[in-house]
Amino acid sequence: MRWNDMRISALGGTLCSLWASFSLGDVLQTVLTAAVGTLVSFATSRLLCMLVKRKR
């Protein structure tokens, strides 16, 4: 067995074991949390930008 074959086999096994440990609910919760965090961050930066422009 070549070194590349061993790495691909190890990577494939790792990915398969990780895939089995995630549930659809966990993935959806993570996506939703990331989306809410992005929106809050964007809104906060816009609000702070507007406040800074007012003070000038």
PDBQT receptor file of N, H, CA, C and O in Angstrom, charges set to zero:
ATOM      1  N   MET A   1       0.840  -1.177   0.000  1.00  0.00    +0.000 N 
ATOM      2  CA  MET A   1       0.000   0.000   0.000  1.00  0.00    +0.000 C 
ATOM      3  C   MET A   1       0.888   1.245   0.000  1.00  0.00    +0.000 C 
ATOM      4  O   MET A   1       1.851   1.323   0.763  1.00  0.00    +0.000 OA
ATOM      5  N   ARG A   2       0.575   2.184  -0.827  1.00  0.00    +0.000 N 
ATOM      6  H   ARG A   2      -0.208   2.121  -1.446  1.00  0.00    +0.000 HD
ATOM      7  CA  ARG A   2       1.360   3.402  -0.910  1.00  0.00    +0.000 C 
ATOM      8  C   ARG A   2       0.946   4.386   0.171  1.00  0.00    +0.000 C 
ATOM      9  O   ARG A   2      -0.107   4.247   0.793  1.00  0.00    +0.000 OA
ATOM     10  N   TRP A   3       1.792   5.375   0.379  1.00  0.00    +0.000 N 
ATOM     11  H   TRP A   3       2.647   5.487  -0.127  1.00  0.00    +0.000 HD
ATOM     12  CA  TRP A   3       1.549   6.384   1.407  1.00  0.00    +0.000 C 
ATOM     13  C   TRP A   3       0.269   7.173   1.104  1.00  0.00    +0.000 C 
ATOM     14  O   TRP A   3      -0.517   7.444   2.011  1.00  0.00    +0.000 OA
ATOM     15  N   ASN A   4       0.055   7.544  -0.173  1.00  0.00    +0.000 N 
ATOM     16  H   ASN A   4       0.694   7.324  -0.910  1.00  0.00    +0.000 HD
ATOM     17  CA  ASN A   4      -1.152   8.277  -0.553  1.00  0.00    +0.000 C 
ATOM     18  C   ASN A   4      -2.412   7.444  -0.320  1.00  0.00    +0.000 C 
ATOM     19  O   ASN A   4      -3.436   7.972   0.113  1.00  0.00    +0.000 OA
ATOM     20  N   ASP A   5      -2.335   6.139  -0.609  1.00  0.00    +0.000 N 
ATOM     21  H   ASP A   5      -1.503   5.711  -0.961  1.00  0.00    +0.000 HD
ATOM     22  CA  ASP A   5      -3.486   5.257  -0.388  1.00  0.00    +0.000 C 
ATOM     23  C   ASP A   5      -3.836   5.191   1.090  1.00  0.00    +0.000 C 
ATOM     24  O   ASP A   5      -5.011   5.172   1.456  1.00  0.00    +0.000 OA
ATOM     25  N   MET A   6      -2.828   5.156   1.928  1.00  0.00    +0.000 N 
ATOM     26  H   MET A   6      -1.873   5.171   1.631  1.00  0.00    +0.000 HD
ATOM     27  CA  MET A   6      -3.068   5.100   3.376  1.00  0.00    +0.000 C 
ATOM     28  C   MET A   6      -3.698   6.400   3.871  1.00  0.00    +0.000 C 
ATOM     29  O   MET A   6      -4.597   6.378   4.712  1.00  0.00    +0.000 OA
ATOM     30  N   ARG A   7      -3.224   7.531   3.347  1.00  0.00    +0.000 N 
ATOM     31  H   ARG A   7      -2.494   7.548   2.663  1.00  0.00    +0.000 HD
ATOM     32  CA  ARG A   7      -3.796   8.814   3.758  1.00  0.00    +0.000 C 
ATOM     33  C   ARG A   7      -5.246   8.934   3.309  1.00  0.00    +0.000 C 
ATOM     34  O   ARG A   7      -6.096   9.398   4.068  1.00  0.00    +0.000 OA
ATOM     35  N   ILE A   8      -5.531   8.521   2.087  1.00  0.00    +0.000 N 
ATOM     36  H   ILE A   8      -4.841   8.144   1.470  1.00  0.00    +0.000 HD
ATOM     37  CA  ILE A   8      -6.903   8.583   1.571  1.00  0.00    +0.000 C 
ATOM     38  C   ILE A   8      -7.809   7.652   2.373  1.00  0.00    +0.000 C 
ATOM     39  O   ILE A   8      -8.947   8.010   2.677  1.00  0.00    +0.000 OA
ATOM     40  N   SER A   9      -7.326   6.480   2.713  1.00  0.00    +0.000 N 
ATOM     41  H   SER A   9      -6.401   6.189   2.467  1.00  0.00    +0.000 HD
ATOM     42  CA  SER A   9      -8.111   5.541   3.512  1.00  0.00    +0.000 C 
ATOM     43  C   SER A   9      -8.392   6.103   4.904  1.00  0.00    +0.000 C 
ATOM     44  O   SER A   9      -9.511   5.997   5.407  1.00  0.00    +0.000 OA
ATOM     45  N   ALA A  10      -7.380   6.696   5.519  1.00  0.00    +0.000 N 
ATOM     46  H   ALA A  10      -6.471   6.782   5.111  1.00  0.00    +0.000 HD
ATOM     47  CA  ALA A  10      -7.564   7.278   6.851  1.00  0.00    +0.000 C 
ATOM     48  C   ALA A  10      -8.522   8.458   6.793  1.00  0.00    +0.000 C 
ATOM     49  O   ALA A  10      -9.372   8.610   7.669  1.00  0.00    +0.000 OA
ATOM     50  N   LEU A  11      -8.392   9.289   5.775  1.00  0.00    +0.000 N 
ATOM     51  H   LEU A  11      -7.701   9.166   5.062  1.00  0.00    +0.000 HD
ATOM     52  CA  LEU A  11      -9.294  10.428   5.619  1.00  0.00    +0.000 C 
ATOM     53  C   LEU A  11     -10.724   9.963   5.369  1.00  0.00    +0.000 C 
ATOM     54  O   LEU A  11     -11.664  10.522   5.935  1.00  0.00    +0.000 OA
ATOM     55  N   GLY A  12     -10.898   8.956   4.535  1.00  0.00    +0.000 N 
ATOM     56  H   GLY A  12     -10.135   8.502   4.075  1.00  0.00    +0.000 HD
ATOM     57  CA  GLY A  12     -12.228   8.412   4.273  1.00  0.00    +0.000 C 
ATOM     58  C   GLY A  12     -12.869   7.836   5.522  1.00  0.00    +0.000 C 
ATOM     59  O   GLY A  12     -14.054   8.056   5.773  1.00  0.00    +0.000 OA
ATOM     60  N   GLY A  13     -12.104   7.109   6.297  1.00  0.00    +0.000 N 
ATOM     61  H   GLY A  13     -11.142   6.929   6.094  1.00  0.00    +0.000 HD
ATOM     62  CA  GLY A  13     -12.623   6.550   7.547  1.00  0.00    +0.000 C 
ATOM     63  C   GLY A  13     -13.001   7.627   8.543  1.00  0.00    +0.000 C 
ATOM     64  O   GLY A  13     -14.019   7.526   9.227  1.00  0.00    +0.000 OA
ATOM     65  N   THR A  14     -12.174   8.660   8.620  1.00  0.00    +0.000 N 
ATOM     66  H   THR A  14     -11.347   8.742   8.064  1.00  0.00    +0.000 HD
ATOM     67  CA  THR A  14     -12.460   9.773   9.529  1.00  0.00    +0.000 C 
ATOM     68  C   THR A  14     -13.732  10.491   9.116  1.00  0.00    +0.000 C 
ATOM     69  O   THR A  14     -14.577  10.797   9.958  1.00  0.00    +0.000 OA
ATOM     70  N   LEU A  15     -13.876  10.763   7.820  1.00  0.00    +0.000 N 
ATOM     71  H   LEU A  15     -13.190  10.514   7.136  1.00  0.00    +0.000 HD
ATOM     72  CA  LEU A  15     -15.079  11.444   7.332  1.00  0.00    +0.000 C 
ATOM     73  C   LEU A  15     -16.328  10.607   7.558  1.00  0.00    +0.000 C 
ATOM     74  O   LEU A  15     -17.370  11.148   7.927  1.00  0.00    +0.000 OA
ATOM     75  N   CYS A  16     -16.244   9.315   7.348  1.00  0.00    +0.000 N 
ATOM     76  H   CYS A  16     -15.397   8.876   7.048  1.00  0.00    +0.000 HD
ATOM     77  CA  CYS A  16     -17.403   8.445   7.582  1.00  0.00    +0.000 C 
ATOM     78  C   CYS A  16     -17.793   8.413   9.059  1.00  0.00    +0.000 C 
ATOM     79  O   CYS A  16     -18.981   8.424   9.381  1.00  0.00    +0.000 OA
ATOM     80  N   SER A  17     -16.830   8.376   9.942  1.00  0.00    +0.000 N 
ATOM     81  H   SER A  17     -15.865   8.367   9.681  1.00  0.00    +0.000 HD
ATOM     82  CA  SER A  17     -17.160   8.353  11.364  1.00  0.00    +0.000 C 
ATOM     83  C   SER A  17     -17.713   9.698  11.820  1.00  0.00    +0.000 C 
ATOM     84  O   SER A  17     -18.595   9.743  12.677  1.00  0.00    +0.000 OA
ATOM     85  N   LEU A  18     -17.210  10.789  11.261  1.00  0.00    +0.000 N 
ATOM     86  H   LEU A  18     -16.493  10.752  10.565  1.00  0.00    +0.000 HD
ATOM     87  CA  LEU A  18     -17.762  12.101  11.603  1.00  0.00    +0.000 C 
ATOM     88  C   LEU A  18     -19.176  12.262  11.057  1.00  0.00    +0.000 C 
ATOM     89  O   LEU A  18     -20.041  12.815  11.738  1.00  0.00    +0.000 OA
ATOM     90  N   TRP A  19     -19.419  11.789   9.843  1.00  0.00    +0.000 N 
ATOM     91  H   TRP A  19     -18.716  11.341   9.290  1.00  0.00    +0.000 HD
ATOM     92  CA  TRP A  19     -20.737  11.904   9.219  1.00  0.00    +0.000 C 
ATOM     93  C   TRP A  19     -21.788  11.172  10.065  1.00  0.00    +0.000 C 
ATOM     94  O   TRP A  19     -22.915  11.647  10.207  1.00  0.00    +0.000 OA
ATOM     95  N   ALA A  20     -21.419  10.033  10.616  1.00  0.00    +0.000 N 
ATOM     96  H   ALA A  20     -20.503   9.647  10.501  1.00  0.00    +0.000 HD
ATOM     97  CA  ALA A  20     -22.367   9.243  11.406  1.00  0.00    +0.000 C 
ATOM     98  C   ALA A  20     -22.664   9.888  12.755  1.00  0.00    +0.000 C 
ATOM     99  O   ALA A  20     -23.703   9.613  13.355  1.00  0.00    +0.000 OA
ATOM    100  N   SER A  21     -21.770  10.737  13.234  1.00  0.00    +0.000 N 
ATOM    101  H   SER A  21     -20.926  10.961  12.747  1.00  0.00    +0.000 HD
ATOM    102  CA  SER A  21     -21.972  11.305  14.570  1.00  0.00    +0.000 C 
ATOM    103  C   SER A  21     -22.821  12.568  14.556  1.00  0.00    +0.000 C 
ATOM    104  O   SER A  21     -23.228  13.029  15.622  1.00  0.00    +0.000 OA
ATOM    105  N   PHE A  22     -23.108  13.152  13.379  1.00  0.00    +0.000 N 
ATOM    106  H   PHE A  22     -22.777  12.777  12.513  1.00  0.00    +0.000 HD
ATOM    107  CA  PHE A  22     -23.932  14.356  13.294  1.00  0.00    +0.000 C 
ATOM    108  C   PHE A  22     -25.360  13.976  12.954  1.00  0.00    +0.000 C 
ATOM    109  O   PHE A  22     -25.611  13.078  12.150  1.00  0.00    +0.000 OA
ATOM    110  N   SER A  23     -26.291  14.680  13.584  1.00  0.00    +0.000 N 
ATOM    111  H   SER A  23     -26.087  15.410  14.237  1.00  0.00    +0.000 HD
ATOM    112  CA  SER A  23     -27.687  14.490  13.211  1.00  0.00    +0.000 C 
ATOM    113  C   SER A  23     -28.158  15.723  12.440  1.00  0.00    +0.000 C 
ATOM    114  O   SER A  23     -27.537  16.783  12.512  1.00  0.00    +0.000 OA
ATOM    115  N   LEU A  24     -29.236  15.577  11.718  1.00  0.00    +0.000 N 
ATOM    116  H   LEU A  24     -29.741  14.716  11.659  1.00  0.00    +0.000 HD
ATOM    117  CA  LEU A  24     -29.760  16.678  10.917  1.00  0.00    +0.000 C 
ATOM    118  C   LEU A  24     -30.180  17.840  11.814  1.00  0.00    +0.000 C 
ATOM    119  O   LEU A  24     -30.012  19.000  11.439  1.00  0.00    +0.000 OA
ATOM    120  N   GLY A  25     -30.718  17.546  12.979  1.00  0.00    +0.000 N 
ATOM    121  H   GLY A  25     -30.854  16.603  13.284  1.00  0.00    +0.000 HD
ATOM    122  CA  GLY A  25     -31.124  18.589  13.920  1.00  0.00    +0.000 C 
ATOM    123  C   GLY A  25     -29.955  19.435  14.389  1.00  0.00    +0.000 C 
ATOM    124  O   GLY A  25     -30.072  20.655  14.506  1.00  0.00    +0.000 OA
ATOM    125  N   ASP A  26     -28.826  18.789  14.656  1.00  0.00    +0.000 N 
ATOM    126  H   ASP A  26     -28.730  17.799  14.560  1.00  0.00    +0.000 HD
ATOM    127  CA  ASP A  26     -27.624  19.517  15.083  1.00  0.00    +0.000 C 
ATOM    128  C   ASP A  26     -27.118  20.431  13.978  1.00  0.00    +0.000 C 
ATOM    129  O   ASP A  26     -26.732  21.572  14.234  1.00  0.00    +0.000 OA
ATOM    130  N   VAL A  27     -27.120  19.932  12.761  1.00  0.00    +0.000 N 
ATOM    131  H   VAL A  27     -27.433  19.005  12.554  1.00  0.00    +0.000 HD
ATOM    132  CA  VAL A  27     -26.641  20.731  11.633  1.00  0.00    +0.000 C 
ATOM    133  C   VAL A  27     -27.560  21.930  11.410  1.00  0.00    +0.000 C 
ATOM    134  O   VAL A  27     -27.079  23.045  11.204  1.00  0.00    +0.000 OA
ATOM    135  N   LEU A  28     -28.867  21.716  11.448  1.00  0.00    +0.000 N 
ATOM    136  H   LEU A  28     -29.258  20.811  11.616  1.00  0.00    +0.000 HD
ATOM    137  CA  LEU A  28     -29.810  22.818  11.261  1.00  0.00    +0.000 C 
ATOM    138  C   LEU A  28     -29.696  23.852  12.376  1.00  0.00    +0.000 C 
ATOM    139  O   LEU A  28     -29.774  25.053  12.117  1.00  0.00    +0.000 OA
ATOM    140  N   GLN A  29     -29.513  23.396  13.608  1.00  0.00    +0.000 N 
ATOM    141  H   GLN A  29     -29.450  22.420  13.818  1.00  0.00    +0.000 HD
ATOM    142  CA  GLN A  29     -29.344  24.324  14.724  1.00  0.00    +0.000 C 
ATOM    143  C   GLN A  29     -28.076  25.154  14.545  1.00  0.00    +0.000 C 
ATOM    144  O   GLN A  29     -28.082  26.353  14.823  1.00  0.00    +0.000 OA
ATOM    145  N   THR A  30     -27.009  24.548  14.093  1.00  0.00    +0.000 N 
ATOM    146  H   THR A  30     -27.004  23.574  13.867  1.00  0.00    +0.000 HD
ATOM    147  CA  THR A  30     -25.761  25.272  13.860  1.00  0.00    +0.000 C 
ATOM    148  C   THR A  30     -25.923  26.302  12.753  1.00  0.00    +0.000 C 
ATOM    149  O   THR A  30     -25.446  27.430  12.878  1.00  0.00    +0.000 OA
ATOM    150  N   VAL A  31     -26.592  25.922  11.672  1.00  0.00    +0.000 N 
ATOM    151  H   VAL A  31     -26.980  25.006  11.570  1.00  0.00    +0.000 HD
ATOM    152  CA  VAL A  31     -26.818  26.856  10.561  1.00  0.00    +0.000 C 
ATOM    153  C   VAL A  31     -27.681  28.023  11.016  1.00  0.00    +0.000 C 
ATOM    154  O   VAL A  31     -27.391  29.171  10.682  1.00  0.00    +0.000 OA
ATOM    155  N   LEU A  32     -28.732  27.747  11.772  1.00  0.00    +0.000 N 
ATOM    156  H   LEU A  32     -28.968  26.814  12.044  1.00  0.00    +0.000 HD
ATOM    157  CA  LEU A  32     -29.616  28.803  12.260  1.00  0.00    +0.000 C 
ATOM    158  C   LEU A  32     -28.883  29.741  13.217  1.00  0.00    +0.000 C 
ATOM    159  O   LEU A  32     -29.044  30.959  13.139  1.00  0.00    +0.000 OA
ATOM    160  N   THR A  33     -28.087  29.183  14.110  1.00  0.00    +0.000 N 
ATOM    161  H   THR A  33     -27.956  28.194  14.173  1.00  0.00    +0.000 HD
ATOM    162  CA  THR A  33     -27.321  30.006  15.046  1.00  0.00    +0.000 C 
ATOM    163  C   THR A  33     -26.318  30.893  14.304  1.00  0.00    +0.000 C 
ATOM    164  O   THR A  33     -26.141  32.058  14.661  1.00  0.00    +0.000 OA
ATOM    165  N   ALA A  34     -25.670  30.355  13.287  1.00  0.00    +0.000 N 
ATOM    166  H   ALA A  34     -25.814  29.409  12.997  1.00  0.00    +0.000 HD
ATOM    167  CA  ALA A  34     -24.721  31.140  12.504  1.00  0.00    +0.000 C 
ATOM    168  C   ALA A  34     -25.425  32.265  11.753  1.00  0.00    +0.000 C 
ATOM    169  O   ALA A  34     -24.906  33.378  11.669  1.00  0.00    +0.000 OA
ATOM    170  N   ALA A  35     -26.606  31.977  11.208  1.00  0.00    +0.000 N 
ATOM    171  H   ALA A  35     -27.027  31.073  11.277  1.00  0.00    +0.000 HD
ATOM    172  CA  ALA A  35     -27.355  33.000  10.477  1.00  0.00    +0.000 C 
ATOM    173  C   ALA A  35     -27.805  34.117  11.411  1.00  0.00    +0.000 C 
ATOM    174  O   ALA A  35     -27.692  35.291  11.061  1.00  0.00    +0.000 OA
ATOM    175  N   VAL A  36     -28.309  33.775  12.581  1.00  0.00    +0.000 N 
ATOM    176  H   VAL A  36     -28.400  32.821  12.865  1.00  0.00    +0.000 HD
ATOM    177  CA  VAL A  36     -28.730  34.794  13.544  1.00  0.00    +0.000 C 
ATOM    178  C   VAL A  36     -27.527  35.618  14.006  1.00  0.00    +0.000 C 
ATOM    179  O   VAL A  36     -27.627  36.839  14.123  1.00  0.00    +0.000 OA
ATOM    180  N   GLY A  37     -26.415  34.978  14.263  1.00  0.00    +0.000 N 
ATOM    181  H   GLY A  37     -26.334  33.986  14.168  1.00  0.00    +0.000 HD
ATOM    182  CA  GLY A  37     -25.211  35.690  14.665  1.00  0.00    +0.000 C 
ATOM    183  C   GLY A  37     -24.730  36.653  13.598  1.00  0.00    +0.000 C 
ATOM    184  O   GLY A  37     -24.287  37.759  13.908  1.00  0.00    +0.000 OA
ATOM    185  N   THR A  38     -24.816  36.241  12.347  1.00  0.00    +0.000 N 
ATOM    186  H   THR A  38     -25.177  35.343  12.095  1.00  0.00    +0.000 HD
ATOM    187  CA  THR A  38     -24.421  37.109  11.237  1.00  0.00    +0.000 C 
ATOM    188  C   THR A  38     -25.329  38.326  11.143  1.00  0.00    +0.000 C 
ATOM    189  O   THR A  38     -24.857  39.449  10.964  1.00  0.00    +0.000 OA
ATOM    190  N   LEU A  39     -26.629  38.100  11.263  1.00  0.00    +0.000 N 
ATOM    191  H   LEU A  39     -27.012  37.188  11.408  1.00  0.00    +0.000 HD
ATOM    192  CA  LEU A  39     -27.577  39.218  11.193  1.00  0.00    +0.000 C 
ATOM    193  C   LEU A  39     -27.392  40.197  12.342  1.00  0.00    +0.000 C 
ATOM    194  O   LEU A  39     -27.440  41.409  12.132  1.00  0.00    +0.000 OA
ATOM    195  N   VAL A  40     -27.183  39.698  13.544  1.00  0.00    +0.000 N 
ATOM    196  H   VAL A  40     -27.143  38.714  13.715  1.00  0.00    +0.000 HD
ATOM    197  CA  VAL A  40     -26.966  40.572  14.698  1.00  0.00    +0.000 C 
ATOM    198  C   VAL A  40     -25.678  41.360  14.531  1.00  0.00    +0.000 C 
ATOM    199  O   VAL A  40     -25.644  42.554  14.829  1.00  0.00    +0.000 OA
ATOM    200  N   SER A  41     -24.640  40.728  14.070  1.00  0.00    +0.000 N 
ATOM    201  H   SER A  41     -24.667  39.759  13.828  1.00  0.00    +0.000 HD
ATOM    202  CA  SER A  41     -23.374  41.413  13.853  1.00  0.00    +0.000 C 
ATOM    203  C   SER A  41     -23.514  42.509  12.802  1.00  0.00    +0.000 C 
ATOM    204  O   SER A  41     -23.009  43.617  12.986  1.00  0.00    +0.000 OA
ATOM    205  N   PHE A  42     -24.197  42.203  11.702  1.00  0.00    +0.000 N 
ATOM    206  H   PHE A  42     -24.607  41.303  11.552  1.00  0.00    +0.000 HD
ATOM    207  CA  PHE A  42     -24.400  43.182  10.642  1.00  0.00    +0.000 C 
ATOM    208  C   PHE A  42     -25.220  44.371  11.154  1.00  0.00    +0.000 C 
ATOM    209  O   PHE A  42     -24.871  45.523  10.896  1.00  0.00    +0.000 OA
ATOM    210  N   ALA A  43     -26.309  44.091  11.877  1.00  0.00    +0.000 N 
ATOM    211  H   ALA A  43     -26.593  43.155  12.086  1.00  0.00    +0.000 HD
ATOM    212  CA  ALA A  43     -27.165  45.161  12.394  1.00  0.00    +0.000 C 
ATOM    213  C   ALA A  43     -26.406  46.029  13.400  1.00  0.00    +0.000 C 
ATOM    214  O   ALA A  43     -26.557  47.250  13.406  1.00  0.00    +0.000 OA
ATOM    215  N   THR A  44     -25.607  45.411  14.233  1.00  0.00    +0.000 N 
ATOM    216  H   THR A  44     -25.484  44.419  14.228  1.00  0.00    +0.000 HD
ATOM    217  CA  THR A  44     -24.831  46.168  15.215  1.00  0.00    +0.000 C 
ATOM    218  C   THR A  44     -23.812  47.071  14.543  1.00  0.00    +0.000 C 
ATOM    219  O   THR A  44     -23.641  48.222  14.944  1.00  0.00    +0.000 OA
ATOM    220  N   SER A  45     -23.136  46.562  13.528  1.00  0.00    +0.000 N 
ATOM    221  H   SER A  45     -23.275  45.627  13.202  1.00  0.00    +0.000 HD
ATOM    222  CA  SER A  45     -22.137  47.390  12.848  1.00  0.00    +0.000 C 
ATOM    223  C   SER A  45     -22.799  48.556  12.115  1.00  0.00    +0.000 C 
ATOM    224  O   SER A  45     -22.252  49.658  12.096  1.00  0.00    +0.000 OA
ATOM    225  N   ARG A  46     -23.968  48.331  11.511  1.00  0.00    +0.000 N 
ATOM    226  H   ARG A  46     -24.413  47.435  11.526  1.00  0.00    +0.000 HD
ATOM    227  CA  ARG A  46     -24.682  49.429  10.843  1.00  0.00    +0.000 C 
ATOM    228  C   ARG A  46     -25.144  50.475  11.852  1.00  0.00    +0.000 C 
ATOM    229  O   ARG A  46     -25.033  51.675  11.600  1.00  0.00    +0.000 OA
ATOM    230  N   LEU A  47     -25.659  50.025  12.986  1.00  0.00    +0.000 N 
ATOM    231  H   LEU A  47     -25.749  49.050  13.190  1.00  0.00    +0.000 HD
ATOM    232  CA  LEU A  47     -26.117  50.944  14.026  1.00  0.00    +0.000 C 
ATOM    233  C   LEU A  47     -24.960  51.781  14.563  1.00  0.00    +0.000 C 
ATOM    234  O   LEU A  47     -25.097  52.991  14.740  1.00  0.00    +0.000 OA
ATOM    235  N   LEU A  48     -23.829  51.142  14.822  1.00  0.00    +0.000 N 
ATOM    236  H   LEU A  48     -23.718  50.159  14.679  1.00  0.00    +0.000 HD
ATOM    237  CA  LEU A  48     -22.666  51.875  15.312  1.00  0.00    +0.000 C 
ATOM    238  C   LEU A  48     -22.148  52.860  14.261  1.00  0.00    +0.000 C 
ATOM    239  O   LEU A  48     -21.706  53.956  14.603  1.00  0.00    +0.000 OA
ATOM    240  N   CYS A  49     -22.202  52.477  13.000  1.00  0.00    +0.000 N 
ATOM    241  H   CYS A  49     -22.562  51.586  12.722  1.00  0.00    +0.000 HD
ATOM    242  CA  CYS A  49     -21.782  53.368  11.931  1.00  0.00    +0.000 C 
ATOM    243  C   CYS A  49     -22.682  54.604  11.873  1.00  0.00    +0.000 C 
ATOM    244  O   CYS A  49     -22.199  55.723  11.701  1.00  0.00    +0.000 OA
ATOM    245  N   MET A  50     -23.983  54.393  12.016  1.00  0.00    +0.000 N 
ATOM    246  H   MET A  50     -24.375  53.484  12.156  1.00  0.00    +0.000 HD
ATOM    247  CA  MET A  50     -24.923  55.522  12.008  1.00  0.00    +0.000 C 
ATOM    248  C   MET A  50     -24.700  56.423  13.216  1.00  0.00    +0.000 C 
ATOM    249  O   MET A  50     -24.778  57.644  13.082  1.00  0.00    +0.000 OA
ATOM    250  N   LEU A  51     -24.429  55.869  14.377  1.00  0.00    +0.000 N 
ATOM    251  H   LEU A  51     -24.366  54.877  14.487  1.00  0.00    +0.000 HD
ATOM    252  CA  LEU A  51     -24.195  56.670  15.578  1.00  0.00    +0.000 C 
ATOM    253  C   LEU A  51     -22.919  57.497  15.462  1.00  0.00    +0.000 C 
ATOM    254  O   LEU A  51     -22.882  58.646  15.903  1.00  0.00    +0.000 OA
ATOM    255  N   VAL A  52     -21.891  56.931  14.880  1.00  0.00    +0.000 N 
ATOM    256  H   VAL A  52     -21.921  55.998  14.521  1.00  0.00    +0.000 HD
ATOM    257  CA  VAL A  52     -20.621  57.649  14.718  1.00  0.00    +0.000 C 
ATOM    258  C   VAL A  52     -20.800  58.795  13.729  1.00  0.00    +0.000 C 
ATOM    259  O   VAL A  52     -20.253  59.877  13.942  1.00  0.00    +0.000 OA
ATOM    260  N   LYS A  53     -21.553  58.580  12.651  1.00  0.00    +0.000 N 
ATOM    261  H   LYS A  53     -21.997  57.701  12.478  1.00  0.00    +0.000 HD
ATOM    262  CA  LYS A  53     -21.767  59.630  11.663  1.00  0.00    +0.000 C 
ATOM    263  C   LYS A  53     -22.574  60.786  12.253  1.00  0.00    +0.000 C 
ATOM    264  O   LYS A  53     -22.352  61.942  11.893  1.00  0.00    +0.000 OA
ATOM    265  N   ARG A  54     -23.497  60.486  13.145  1.00  0.00    +0.000 N 
ATOM    266  H   ARG A  54     -23.678  59.547  13.438  1.00  0.00    +0.000 HD
ATOM    267  CA  ARG A  54     -24.302  61.540  13.778  1.00  0.00    +0.000 C 
ATOM    268  C   ARG A  54     -23.467  62.449  14.662  1.00  0.00    +0.000 C 
ATOM    269  O   ARG A  54     -23.704  63.656  14.723  1.00  0.00    +0.000 OA
ATOM    270  N   LYS A  55     -22.490  61.870  15.345  1.00  0.00    +0.000 N 
ATOM    271  H   LYS A  55     -22.297  60.890  15.295  1.00  0.00    +0.000 HD
ATOM    272  CA  LYS A  55     -21.676  62.657  16.286  1.00  0.00    +0.000 C 
ATOM    273  C   LYS A  55     -20.707  63.560  15.565  1.00  0.00    +0.000 C 
ATOM    274  O   LYS A  55     -20.190  64.504  16.162  1.00  0.00    +0.000 OA
ATOM    275  N   ARG A  56     -20.446  63.303  14.311  1.00  0.00    +0.000 N 
ATOM    276  H   ARG A  56     -20.866  62.536  13.826  1.00  0.00    +0.000 HD
ATOM    277  CA  ARG A  56     -19.458  64.128  13.572  1.00  0.00    +0.000 C 
ATOM    278  C   ARG A  56     -20.063  65.377  13.122  1.00  0.00    +0.000 C 
ATOM    279  O   ARG A  56     -19.394  66.194  12.489  1.00  0.00    +0.000 OA
TER     280      ARG A  56
